[in-house]
């Protein structure tokens, strides 16, 4: 199926397949507007195919989309390895954010950085319980070296407290 541009909704003997073009279009739409979810995509596809929407269609699309994302991730991994960009801190060592990039003969600015600290108030947007919403459990793992696993962070949870107690 993949040779012809489709991914099956089941690992063996699939009767339904979704085109790579449809999955790519959904990925772009979802990146542009995260509120555009799988159910909306499935209802759109059902309408285009002139069939009634059924909840199992969203499940099939979701499974196929997860497979599609895994394929994209594996291809990206092979590409990064081929280019030699697969070391754990490659992005950190080779990134040059615009705020730190300096041109030759660039005039010195009054301030090198402009930083705003809001006491973590902006994090309230990420906590759905603040607005009375039910939190959505996401069991997916990020495939990126930008994210640190919670276990790696938790190993330092008592370090600050222990440091402050030793000063007393």
Secondary structure, 3 states (H helix, E strand, C coil): CHHHCEEECCCCCCCCEEEHHHHHHHHHHHHHCCCCCHHHHHHHHHHHCCCCCCHHHHHHHHHHHHHHHHHHHHHHHHHHHHHCCCCCCHHHHHCCCCCCCCCCCCCCCCCCCCCCCCCCHHHHHCCHHHHCCCCCCCCCCCCCCCCCCHHHHHCCCCHHHHHHHHHC
